[in-house]
Amino acid sequence: MAWETVIGLEVHVQLRTRTKMFCGCRTTFGDPPNTHVCPTCLGLPGALPLPNAEAVRLAARGALALGCTVHEISVFARKNYFYPDLPKGYQISQFDQPLATRGRVAFESPERGRIEAGITRLHLEEDAGKLLHDRFPGKTAVDLNRAGTPLAEIVSEPDIRSPAEARAYLTTLRQVLVYAGVSDCSMEQGSLRVDANISIRPPGETALGTKTEVKNLNSFANVERALEAERTRQIGLAETGGRIAQVTLLFDAGAGEVRELRSKEESHDYRYFPDPDLPPLVLAPGWIAEQQAALPELPEARRARLEADYGIPAYDALVLTGEMDLANYFESVVAAGVEAKMAANWVMGDVMSSFNETGGFPVGAPRLAALVTLVRDGVVSHQAARRIYAELAQHPDQDPRAAADRLGLVQVRDQGALSAWVDEVLTAHPGEVARYRSGEAKLMGFFVGQVMKRSQGKADPKGVQPVLHERLSRR
Amino acid sequence: MSAAAVARDTGARLAAADAAGLNATLYWSQELLDAEARRVEALPADSSLHGMPIALKDNIVTTDAPTTCASRILAGYVSPYEATAVTRLRGAGAMVAAKANMDEFAMGSSTEHSAFGRVVHPLDPSRVPGGSSGGSAALVAAGVVPAALGSETGGSVRQPASFCGVVGVKPSYGRVSRFGLVAFGSSLDCISVFGRTVDDAARVLAAMSGHDPLDRTTLDRPSMRRPEPRRDLRGLRIGLPREYFPADLHPGVAAGMERARRATRELGAELVDVSLPHSAFAVPTYYIVAPAEAAANLARYDGVRYGPRRIGAAGGIQALYQATRGEGFGPEVQRRILIGTYVLSAGYYDAYYRKAQRVRKLIADDFRRAFTGGVDLLLTPTTPTPAFRAGEKTGDPVAMYLADVFVCAISLAGLPALSLPVGRSEGLPVGAQLIGPFFEDEAMLAAAAALERALGADAEVR
């Protein structure tokens, strides 16, 4: 029997602020435990929260980038539960009056083409701390550096229909948030976290099935894997007459399995109520309009513009806009005088390889432009340019031309030198020479290749052909 | 008199109060007093509270003494930072003299719910001083300090002021920073003042009031000034809300109120009948709102980061929570946490918490209507009876809660109010309550000063 899968995602992103949500402590990653704490984020008696205006701005910006309505009045609420990483015994979040509601993410579904998933809400909240289980034998330690870090929680509608779609949605959501400058969205550093809700139903059914929630998803690939595993488990249950219970599951990436964490009966009653320490968050309509106006170009618009303005293929525009930094780099290279398709090829080639490896650009855009210009002007070959690129990546302070000289990669156009290499090649391959002369014209490529090889890539191929023609036509 | 001499005298009086078994303090030391005197002597001599010794209720944090909230769960806890109100008072020249005993976490109306023993009424050891700021009230009433800070969530300064025969002033909500006041019911909590006189209390209040960037619920309005006392009450219309004068009012309280009414009229005020019908629901509303907030506010006392920790026999984090909180909190605190947890629970929220919020608004609307209807101040009894006997209500929580029947509504409405002595009943003080419109604290205090002077001539009052 066929089943329809229904998925909704809850994504937490860390807002790119210098300080925490309700105090002046710095938000950093990887510092020694409990070095960025104060009375407020430690939950000391008598301490009070002060909302971080920059966090509010970034969350509003993110919401607007996702097409949400940002509300003039929203309310901070206390979410009550006990856990050692939660200093106050409640998390300050937003509940029935969130910052923003009703947005959408348009993305490319691997199965359904271009679709939209609705955003139910985006709200502000503070992060909890971290438990360290491996620091002291037999004991658990608490690090509260992260406690109070500003987060936006983004809840999607149950509009996603497959694990692969979930991954595509996340990829696009992440792109939008990075473009909007809202968050780094780094899963490694925990600045983007995903909880997934999934249920199945017979095709055509409109009511939702019983959903389960999968947690502990530390990469987009694992979101897809975990949802595949859970979908398979649910279908297996449904087809053998079992009952799908509303449970929370943890994904074990090593085993590729989901494991039950707790059932609905054990789930928390968070007893939300408005936080009396914080008056409602009031945003002026004019301020919201300013944030809307200040939004940068978002991925979709940029993709369309790159295609139109630079005349590059749609595929290239899609790849280049996949990462905002990559698109920026591409435009800088073009601005430095490189032909667009040539720039796109370079950025999608060696540049993207090093970006994926390091997350950065070891060779600055002006240097790459200078290098590509050397190829265009025939000073170095494409192959030589790639070697120079690798050299520049190691030693970024070098000038491309100087590197070409130092590596001896400048193409040789001197007639004497070219003639010498050609003569050597023809002497070494009398058989091929004879066959060429008897009409096998396609052997020209072979001779050019041999000359290039003999010259260690230094011969200018454009200069080599006329010399070959001249020598081979002599009898 | 030099600050050093005041510090020595204050120490001697604190020692005498201890020796008399008042049990009004949880911490004081001569060294700390002497250090305060040295600090104050470096300040300008014309600072508004120069050399005034002040006691602090033990739920206001200071860095040089423990802050326990009279609870075992905070035994020995010393704050790494100081409350804004204390910083301001110290800056104005006040000397912190002692941390005063209180009902645990300010929950109670008799100061019998302290983990460190009950506070004794200075005039009758068999009676309670009121609460929850009973230690602060007793210290002022016993003449140990001229002024003391208490805190109000639902009458915890006005009620003990009435019981002890001193002035107790609760400012408008948002007038004094709560930063450093250990939270009980955050939407209600106000640092408040006891004084021997209206002027003492007003000076202290003026020195610590004003917007605090560290407390988002303080109002960004000009700070309160020390009010110019009125000579009379001419031109004022003073409302007597009929719901606050029940037929079965204690005769001693009724007599005190009659004296207050007469004095008010003689000072030239016009007395008018008003109605505040929803005040009847103030106590039940209060006992939903305050415990709900308290249940969340007290969740942080979990034994993980500070305070005594109990591991619990079963091991594990749940056992640690249960043992730490089960042993650390007294029965009244546990009762309120349970009430608060219950009224916020799924399925009960609408019936209790949400409804209480609606009633709270109706209660506040009553007051607003009275004040916009041409009444300048309201006059009511502070308490239904004079100080009751220790143990009289400890077995009956609801009877204890009803000791606050005349003070709760004002807290829910966020209004300024004060209690001032208006008579005695069988030797025990009786107080009357003046209530002002929101942020009209100065006008209320100015009128109270006139009434205080008129009544001061009456031998029955002091």
Contacts between the chains, C-beta under 8 A, distances in Angstrom:
chain1	res1	chain2	res2	distance
A	39	B	79	7.8
A	39	B	80	6.6
A	39	B	81	5.3
A	42	B	305	6.2
A	43	B	300	4.3
A	43	B	305	7.1
A	44	B	79	6.8
A	44	B	80	7.2
A	44	B	81	7.6
A	44	B	306	7.2
A	45	B	61	6.4
A	45	B	67	6.7
A	45	B	69	7.4
A	45	B	74	6.9
A	45	B	77	7.1
A	45	B	79	6.8
A	45	B	182	4.3
A	45	B	183	7.8
A	45	B	300	7.5
A	46	B	59	7.9
A	46	B	60	7.7
A	46	B	61	4.7
A	46	B	67	7.8
A	46	B	79	6.9
A	46	B	83	6.3
A	46	B	178	7.8
A	46	B	179	6.8
A	46	B	180	4.4
A	46	B	181	5.7
A	46	B	182	4.9
A	46	B	183	7.0
A	47	B	81	7.6
A	47	B	179	7.4
A	47	B	180	7.9
A	48	B	178	6.6
A	48	B	179	5.4
A	48	B	214	6.3
A	48	B	215	5.4
A	48	B	216	7.1
A	49	B	216	7.5
A	50	B	213	7.5
A	50	B	214	6.8
A	50	B	216	6.2
A	51	B	216	7.3
A	78	B	296	5.1
A	80	B	295	7.5
A	80	B	296	5.5
A	80	B	299	6.4
A	80	B	344	7.4
A	82	B	299	6.6
A	82	B	302	6.4
A	82	B	321	5.8
A	83	B	317	7.9
A	84	B	302	7.6
A	84	B	304	4.9
A	84	B	317	6.1
A	87	B	300	6.4
A	87	B	304	7.9
A	87	B	305	6.5
A	88	B	296	7.9
A	88	B	299	6.6
A	88	B	300	4.9
A	89	B	296	7.0
A	89	B	298	7.8
A	89	B	299	2.3
A	89	B	300	5.0
A	89	B	302	6.3
A	90	B	296	5.1
A	90	B	299	5.9
A	142	B	304	6.6
A	142	B	305	7.6
A	269	B	345	5.7
A	269	B	346	4.8
A	271	B	295	7.8
A	271	B	296	7.8
A	271	B	341	6.8
A	271	B	344	3.8
A	271	B	345	6.1
A	271	B	346	7.7
A	271	B	349	7.7
A	272	B	344	7.9
A	273	B	292	6.2
A	273	B	293	7.9
A	273	B	296	7.4
A	273	B	344	5.6
A	273	B	349	7.7
A	273	B	353	6.2
A	275	B	186	7.9
A	276	B	185	7.7
A	276	B	186	3.9
A	276	B	187	3.7
A	276	B	217	7.6
A	276	B	293	5.7
A	277	B	183	7.7
A	277	B	186	5.2
A	277	B	216	6.7
A	277	B	217	6.7
A	278	B	216	5.8
A	279	B	216	6.0
A	279	B	217	6.7
